[in-house]
Amino acid sequence: MKHLNDILTSIVGTSLLLSACNQHYPSIEYDEPEQIANSEQYDKTPLMVFVNKQDFFHITATRGTGAFDLDGSEKFKNSTFHVFAFRNNRYTGTTLSEDVDLTKSIHLNGQLIPEFNEDGTEGASRADCLLDGPDSRLGMPTKLSADNSGELRTVVQSEGADVPTLLYYSSRYQDVGYNFFGYHIDDFDYTAPGVCHRQNDAIYYDLTIDGSQDILCGYAPELTPQVLSDQYGNLGITSADKAKILNIGAYSTFAAHRDLHPVISMKHMLARLRFVAHPGDEQAKNIVIRSLEVQCPNKGRLTVAHRDLSKIGFEVDATSSARLPLCEGSADGIEKSGALQPVSVSYTDDMDGVIWHQRPGQRVGESLLLPQAEEYKLFLTYDQSIQQPVLDRNGQRQFDADGNLIARTVTHRATAEYNLRLSEGEVSADSPSYDPATGKCIFKKGYAYTIHIGVYGLQEIKVSANIDGWMEGEEINLDPDDPTVSD
């Protein structure tokens, strides 16, 4: 088999960062911010968490929820995200000098423990954990606000409905910084035995990928001079306050009072493959695509919170392998997705002289989300209908009374295999798909690759691909692969 190659064009894209919301608290009054006492106004500092909205362009191909964009789609409005917040381990005070313990929770038996009880006694400590979910296996469930600002609103289930819940920063540890972590896993069965792990230094999940789940995770960046300048430069923070915020190094009660709220950058952990079928010749109508599968690693570990921020992300188990089927997306963003529907294409006269992959195409299924890899193997199953002469008992062709050959339609099913691989030739480090760890171009997480399928009635099907979608990258046209076709 030949490998796919021939990179043609480079298009460099940019992404934008969402600034923190400019919501102020006019009722808060203080003279010396560095030495504020525990006043009632200061104690009640709402937790506000945002996401970088640009991370959510073309979040797609989930089991049963389909694609969503920033267009008010059902998928976008109905998706649940989970958030953790833990001390950032930089506090040097005498009482909080030990490593943060990620097993600590602010919930007990599913109920939020208040920081102070009604009688004024101390309740739950916020020393290690500022935010987690009622279910200890998950972060706090949140949904994006209806105003499309990127704010994550904390919600809990009550009598089958989502009820907003307002949470607050710590009043006891006003100068302690917390790291905020966010993630989204479609169709995640967190109740399965042994998949959820909450340890002193990390929270992670053992996942089995089926090609239909969109998986995102990330964290709000540490507060450095660059981050303050890029994301929060318009807040007008005084030099003294800025110095203190940088010394804390993460998000805190003190920072929140200066309108500085965490913006979590959640990234796609998988690569996205979309498929489009194009007519190759006049006999393309005789081909019906029945199924499409991609073989690749299908297991891995998703770390959603860690003492070391560099550990956040998805690590694939390269020894695992499965053939993952392409499915249909959901029409309304709520119902489950179904099996792939048969796909056929037709050739028209106006397609003469047009390269096959530039002819109008038919989308095949939703898309597949797969662990990033250097190579995938694609299995395409299709039916080919041909007219076969009807023979008499002596093996002779039969004709009707007008002398026309009598024929019957016979359907033949075949499976073609393709190696999907980016260029093995000269590789540019400027390519968005360049992987510095291997020095090669790979199918990279966060990028969408459109696979073009050329349908020929009397020839083997052809395949090409180009990068498209989530993050802007170079466009790639690939020479047709030589498939191995089996009956």
Disulfide bonds with the S-S distance in Angstrom:
none
